[in-house]
Amino acid sequence: MVKIMKKFVLSILAFIFLFSCASQSDEVVIGAIFPLTGDYSSMGESYLSALEIAAEQANVKFIVENEGSCDVKSALTAAQKLVTIDKVDFLIGPVCLITFNAVLPFAEENNIAMFGPSVDQTIIDEQSETYKNVAVGLYPAFHKTWYQLAEEAYKKGKKIAVLQTVDEGPERNVAKFTDKYEELGGDIILHERVDAGTKDFRTLLLKLDNLAKKKSGLIIWPHLARDDRILFYKQKDELNVLQGAYLLGDLFIDLELQPFLDALGEETLEGVISTTYKDAMSEEFKKALKNKFNVDPVLGTDNVYDAVVHGSEISKDCNKNSECIISRFKNTDYAGVSGKLEFDETGNRVGTVVTRILNNGTFVIKN
């Protein structure tokens, strides 16, 4: 009798162990790489809030790592940990273009799917045709926003001076903008590249002021990282230069508006424009973010939520296979908090570009 009971207990324990292992293997764990510190930390905070709400909704676990201020080494280290040690089912992020692109080869080598909340498919495919089986860009084609910004700039003036941060993302953005601006007949009078974290723009501001006096109607586009652009504005006012010159805005002011308003005030930025995709974000989702975390959504916050909810459901049947996850994600009907997931013939998400203008501290669609 004792032997029978012993065998019975051992059988039960074995069953519990096997069930536990099966449960653990069936459990979806998501790895996220967000900028939790540095220039884009407010973006990272918004993304993290969306991740928490979505994970609770989808009943999945997540592990978050920090990519810092678009730091490639940090992003690669994070990806290696999440994939090889934590054994996550798929990745959301990194967020910065330079870090996202840096992780792509690792993801392909390890057959792990990547979701880019603020990346478009064109950017991914330009790196390699094979990456379309590894990663999906959840934002519509960015180049269309820069083309429209160029059109808006051309309406303001036929000559422009461009300042940009030395970085892969700004380099790409400016290239798209200038191609369109010149195609329309505009002249790029000056194109200066500055390092991220530049502390003194005074010499450059004096140069621009002198140029603006010689070139009537000159537009200035400081396409700089957040803190650098804030400093540029402050030192411009300190030197009392570029008075009356039109300073072109863009979606990166729109993206992190509150830090700009806190540092510069509404009056300084009144009337700046942004070209971006029409917001299809669920109002209920916006309220949930505000009520639970007191944060506002930024570009791609809603895509984080949809990547978690839709991606985790699909991944259960794909056994972590990246091609399976990406293919099913793009070809399964799904209407999420970011709107309906639809992709065009190029693989880019479908969307409508709009021009927004800052009015009393709020961006509104320009008529």
N, C-alpha and C positions, 0 to 999 in steps of 0.2 A: 504493500500500500504506500509505504514511504517512497519507494522507487517510482511508483506511478505518479505520485504527487510531485516528486522532484522533476520528472520528465515533463509534467504538465506545466509547472512553473517555468521551466527552461524554455518550453515552447512558447508560452505567453511572452516571456522576456524577449525571445528571438523575434516574435511577431512585432512587439512594440519597437524594437530596434530597427527592424526593416521598415516599419511604417514611418518611424521618425526620419530615417534616411530618405525615404521616398518623399516625405513632406518637405524636407529641406531641399531636395533636388528640384521639386516642383515650385518652390518659392522663388518669385522673381525679385532680383536685387538689381537696382539701377545705380550706375555710377555717374556722377555729375562732376564736371570741372568748370567752376565759375570764378570770376574775378571778385573775390571777397575783400580784397584790399586794393588800394591804388585808385587810379583815375576812374575806373569803371565799377567801383565797389557798390554804388547805388543800383547799378544794373544787376550785379551779382545778388544783392539783397532782394531785389524784386523777383529774380529767377528762383532763388532759394525758397521764397514764400510760396510761389506757384508750385514748386516741387513738393513742398510739405502738404499743401492742400490736395494735390493730385494723388500723392502716395496714399494718403488717408482714404481718398475716394476709391482708388484701385486696390487697396489692401496689399501694397507692396512695400518693400524696404528700399532704402537708398543710402548711399555713402557719398559725401561731398568732399572734394578736394579743391584747393585754391590754386588758381593760375596766376594770381597777383596782377601786376600791371602788364598783361600780355607777355608774360615771361615764358619763353619756349622751354627752358630747362625745367621749370616748375610744372608746366603742362605735361611734358613727356614723363617726368617722374610720377606725376599723379596718375597718368594713364597706365603706366607699367604696374603701379601698385593695385589699381582698381581691377585690372584684367588678370594679372598673374597671381596676386595674393588674395584679393577679395572675391575674385571669380564672378564679377558682375555679368548680367545678361546682355546689357548694352550700355552705351555711353550717351550722355547728353552734354554737348560742349566738346572742347573748349569754346569760349564765346568769341574771343578775338580772332580775327582772320589769320594772323600769323601763327597763332598757337594751334588753331584748328587744322590748318594745312600741315603743320609740323607733326601732328599726331596721326594723320591719314595713313602714312606708310606703315606705322606700327599697327594700326587697326586692321589694315589689309593683311598684314603678315599673321595676325592672330585671329583673323576671321571674326572680328567683333564689330557690330553695327554702331554707327555714330549718327546722332541727330544734331543738326545745327540750327538752333532756334533763331539765330540772326544771320544765317549764312544762306546764300542762294545756290542753286544747283550748278549754275554756270561756273562759279568760282571753283567748285569741287571738280567738275569735269575738265576744267582747264589744267588742273594738276596732272590728271591721268584719266583716260577713258575707263579704266578698270575700277576707279573709285566709286563709280555709280552703283556698284554692287556692295559697297561698304558704307556709304554715307548718303544722307538725304538732307538737302537744304530746305528748311521749312519757311524761309522767307522768299517772296517773289524776286525776280531778277533786279538786282540793285542798279545795274547800269541805266535802267529806265528812269530812276529817280535823279541820277546825275545829268542825264540828257535833259530832263524837264527843268532842273535847276539852271542849266546853261541857257535854256530858252528864256527863263525868267530873268536871268542876269542880262541877257542880250537886250531885253526890253528896257532895262535900266540904263545901259550904256554899252558902247561898242569897244571899250578898252578896259582891260582888267589886269590887276596885279594879284598874283596868287602866292600865298604862303602855305606851306604844308609841313606837317610833322614827318620826319624820316621814319617811315614804317610802310610795310607792304600794303595795308589797307588804304591809308591816305594816298599812296602812290597810285593805286588802281583807281580810286575815286576821281582824283584830279585828272588822270589820263582820259577817262570817259568824258568828264566835264569839258576839258580843253578841246578834245576832238570835236565835240558837238558845237562848242562856242565858235571855234574857227570855221567849222562847216557853215555856220550861219553868217559868217563874215566878220566876226569879232577878232580883236587883236590881243594876244597875251603879251602885255608890255613887260612884265616881270614875273619870274617864277623862282621863288626862293624856298629852299628846304632847310628846316631847322630841327635840331635834335629835340627829342622829348625831354622835358625837364629844364628847358632853357629859362634862365632866371632874369635875363636882361634883353628886352626888345627895343631899347631906346635908340640904338644906332640904326636899326632897321626901320623904326618908326619915323625917324628924321629923314631917312632916305625915301620912304614912301611919301612923306609930306612934301618933300621937294619935288618928287615925281608928279604928285597930284596937282601941284601948282602949275606945272608945265603942261600937263595933260588934262585939260578940262573934261569933267565928267568921268574921271577914272573911278572904277569900282575896285574895292579892296576885298579880297576873300581870304580871311585867316582860317584856313582849314587845319586847325590845330587841336591837340588833345585838350580835354576840358580845362585843367588847371592852367595850362599854357595860354589858352585863349582868354581865360579870365584875366590873367596877368597882362596880356597884350592890351585888352580893353582898359585896364587900370592905368597902365603906363602911358597909353595914348592920352587919357584925360589928365594925367599928371604933367605931361609935356604940352598939353593943350594943342595937339596937332591933329591933322586930318579933319578939321572942323568943316562940316558940310559934306564930307566925302561919304559915299554910300558903302557901308560895310555889309557884305553879303553873308547871310546866315546859311545854315544847312540842317540836315536832320539830326546832327549830333548835338545841337543846342536843344532841339525838340526832344531828343532821346533822354537827356539829363537836365531838363529845364530847371528844376528846383535849385540845384547847386548854383546855376548861373544867376537866377533871380536873387538868391540869398547873398551872393557876392557882389552883384552889380546893380541890383534894383530893376524894377520894371521899366523905368524911363529910358535907361541906357539901351535896352534891347527892344523897345517898342517898335513894332513894324518889321522886325526881321522875318525872313521867310524860311520855310522848310519844305522840301519836296519829299513826300513819303507815300506809302500805300494807304489807301482808305481803310480806316479802322473798322474791322468786322467783329471786334472783340465783344463777347457777351457782357451785358451790363451786370448780370448776376455775379459773374466772375470778378468783375471790378469791385463790386460791393464786398464780396467775400475777402478779397485781398485787403481792402481798407478796414473792414470790421475785425478781421482776425490778426492782422499784422501791422495795420496802419501804414501800408506802403501803397504806392501807385504803380500801375503797370507801365513798363517801358517797351520799346521795340523788342518783340520776341517773347515777352513774358507769357502770353497766352499759348505760344508754341511749345513752351516747356511743359505746360499742363497737358496739352494734347499728345505730346511725345510720351509722357508717362502713362496716361490712361490708354491710349490706342496702342502704343508700342508694347506695353506690358501684356496686353491681351493677346496680341499677335505672337509675341515671343514664346509663349507657352507651348505653341505647336511647332516652333522652329528650332528648338534645341540649341539656341544661341547662334545659329547659322546666320551670318550677316546678310547674305544674298536673299535668303528666305524672308527675313524680317523686313528688309528694305522693300522687296518686291510686294509683299502683302500689304505693307503700310501704305504704299502709293496706289495700290490697285483695289483696295477695299473701301467701299463707301463709308464715309465717316464725317459726321458734322460735329465739330468740337467747339470749344469756347473761342477759338480763333476763326470760326466759320467753317464752311465746307472745305475739306481737303480735296483740291483739284489741281492736277498738274498738266501743263501743256505738252506739245510735241517735243520740246527741248528738254523736258524733265523739270522745268521750273514751275513753281507754284503760281497759280493764276491770281492776279490782283489788279487793282486800278490805282494808278498814280494820281495823287492830288497835291495841290500847293496849299500850304497852310501859312497863316500869318499870325504873328504874336500881337494880341490885342488885350491890353490891360492884364498882362501876366498869364494869358491863356492862348494856346494856339487854336485857331479856328480855320476852317476851310475857306480859302479865298474865293470870292465870287468871280 
